[in-house]
Amino acid sequence: MNHELFSDDFTPIGTDRLLIRRFLPSDGADLAEILTDPKVVHFEPYDVFTPEQAVHEAENFAQSSCFYAVELREERKVIGKLYFQHIGNFGTYELGYTFHGAYQGMGYAKEAAAALIRSAFESGKVRRIIAYSDEANTRSWNLLEHLGFQREGELREYTYKFLDEDGQPLWQNMLIYAMLASDAASGQ
């Protein structure tokens, strides 16, 4: 197993409709459209951003090696972000995704994630990709299953983001998914 990181020599990945690339500080306005939408960030581990916070976050993402902009090629508009972080050892990475509400349900998340996954495994630097999904976020875990991830388990009452009317946590169950390079190579 190659011990270099996938991000070390990342080059943009093109698909028919999308470009997966590093964030630029100038992506702030597009990122704000995503991160200021309560419906989009409902299952995210963070709260809704203000437009100013989102512009600053684009600047942070531009300095990061684990966030990738998903740009709609024809419009040159960022419609999503991918999170792809090396965790632990042995070539394991975590995948996450967040897409603009107006562009959901059109196959963009699947297209972007599939392209990143393919590039990651082909690099020889990635052996295993994991992803977490809130059990209530059926669209997210359905996407993972369509991409070929296998459900490995459930973390019951793992975390919470919201409180009930009495100030008590509304606990969330998290589903754990994974895909191995050998799964992708065999078409599983």
C-alpha positions in Angstrom: 0.0 0.0 0.0 1.3 3.4 -1.0 1.7 5.6 2.1 1.2 8.9 0.3 -2.1 10.7 0.8 -4.7 10.9 -2.0 -4.7 14.7 -1.6 -0.9 15.0 -2.1 -1.1 15.2 -5.9 -4.8 15.8 -6.5 -5.7 16.9 -10.0 -9.2 18.0 -10.9 -11.6 15.2 -11.9 -14.0 15.9 -14.8 -17.2 14.1 -15.7 -19.7 14.9 -18.4 -21.4 17.5 -16.3 -19.1 18.2 -13.4 -15.7 19.2 -12.3 -14.4 18.1 -8.9 -11.7 20.5 -7.9 -10.1 22.2 -4.9 -12.1 25.1 -3.5 -11.2 28.6 -4.3 -11.7 31.6 -2.0 -13.9 33.0 -4.8 -16.4 30.1 -4.3 -17.9 31.9 -1.3 -21.1 33.1 -2.9 -21.9 29.7 -4.3 -21.1 27.9 -1.0 -23.3 30.4 0.8 -26.3 29.2 -1.3 -25.6 25.7 0.1 -24.7 26.3 3.7 -27.4 28.9 4.4 -30.2 26.5 3.5 -31.7 24.9 6.7 -33.1 21.9 4.7 -29.6 21.2 3.2 -27.7 21.3 6.5 -30.4 19.6 8.6 -28.4 16.4 8.8 -25.0 18.0 8.9 -23.1 18.2 12.2 -23.1 22.0 12.0 -25.7 24.7 12.1 -26.9 27.0 9.2 -24.3 29.5 8.2 -24.7 33.2 7.6 -23.7 34.3 4.1 -20.6 35.9 5.7 -19.6 32.7 7.5 -20.0 30.7 4.3 -17.7 33.1 2.4 -15.1 32.7 5.2 -15.7 28.9 5.0 -14.8 28.9 1.3 -11.5 30.6 2.2 -10.9 27.8 4.8 -11.8 25.1 2.3 -9.4 26.6 -0.2 -6.6 25.9 2.4 -7.8 22.4 3.2 -6.8 19.1 1.6 -10.0 17.3 2.5 -12.8 19.5 0.9 -13.5 19.5 -2.8 -15.8 21.7 -4.8 -18.3 20.2 -7.2 -18.7 22.6 -10.0 -21.4 22.4 -12.7 -19.2 22.6 -15.8 -21.5 24.6 -18.1 -22.5 27.2 -15.6 -19.1 27.2 -13.7 -21.2 27.2 -10.5 -20.3 25.3 -7.4 -23.4 23.1 -6.5 -21.9 20.9 -3.9 -19.0 19.9 -1.7 -17.3 16.6 -1.1 -15.4 15.8 2.1 -12.7 13.2 1.7 -10.4 12.9 4.7 -7.7 10.4 5.5 -8.5 8.8 8.9 -6.4 6.5 11.0 -4.0 4.3 9.1 -3.9 1.7 6.4 -5.4 3.8 3.5 -8.8 4.5 5.1 -10.7 7.7 4.1 -14.1 9.1 5.1 -16.5 10.4 2.4 -19.1 13.1 3.0 -21.2 15.2 0.6 -23.5 18.2 0.7 -25.4 19.5 -2.3 -27.4 22.6 -3.1 -31.1 22.0 -2.6 -32.0 23.1 -6.2 -29.6 20.5 -7.7 -30.6 17.5 -5.5 -32.4 14.5 -7.1 -30.6 15.0 -10.5 -27.8 12.5 -10.0 -25.1 15.1 -9.4 -24.1 13.7 -5.9 -23.9 10.2 -7.3 -21.9 11.3 -10.3 -19.4 13.4 -8.2 -19.0 10.8 -5.5 -18.5 8.0 -8.0 -15.8 10.0 -9.9 -14.0 10.8 -6.7 -14.2 7.2 -5.4 -12.9 5.8 -8.8 -10.0 8.3 -8.8 -9.2 7.5 -5.2 -9.0 3.7 -5.7 -7.2 4.1 -9.0 -4.5 6.2 -7.2 -3.4 3.1 -5.2 -3.4 5.4 -2.1 -6.9 4.4 -0.9 -7.8 1.0 0.3 -11.1 1.6 2.2 -13.7 4.4 2.2 -16.2 4.8 5.0 -19.2 7.0 5.3 -21.7 7.8 8.0 -25.4 8.6 7.5 -28.1 9.5 9.9 -30.6 6.7 9.9 -33.4 9.2 9.2 -31.6 10.5 6.1 -32.8 7.9 3.7 -31.7 9.8 0.6 -28.1 9.8 1.9 -27.8 6.1 2.8 -29.7 5.1 -0.4 -27.0 7.1 -2.3 -24.3 5.1 -0.5 -25.9 1.8 -1.4 -26.3 2.9 -5.1 -22.6 3.7 -5.1 -21.8 0.2 -3.9 -21.2 0.8 -0.2 -22.1 -1.9 2.2 -23.8 -1.2 5.5 -21.5 -2.4 8.3 -23.4 -1.3 11.3 -25.4 1.1 13.3 -24.3 3.4 16.1 -27.4 3.8 18.3 -28.1 7.1 19.9 -24.7 8.2 18.7 -25.1 12.0 18.6 -27.6 14.7 18.6 -28.0 18.1 17.0 -31.4 19.2 18.2 -33.2 19.3 21.6 -36.8 18.6 22.4 -39.1 21.1 24.1 -37.7 20.1 27.5 -34.1 20.7 26.4 -33.3 17.0 26.2 -31.3 15.6 23.3 -33.1 14.2 20.3 -30.6 11.3 19.7 -29.7 10.2 16.3 -28.7 6.7 15.1 -25.9 6.7 12.6 -25.4 4.1 10.0 -21.9 3.0 9.0 -21.0 2.2 5.4 -17.8 1.1 3.8 -16.4 0.2 0.4 -13.1 -1.5 -0.2 -10.9 -1.1 -3.3 -11.4 -4.8 -3.9 -15.2 -4.3 -3.9 -14.9 -1.6 -6.5 -12.5 -3.7 -8.6 -14.9 -6.6 -8.6 -17.9 -4.5 -9.4 -19.7 -5.2 -6.1 
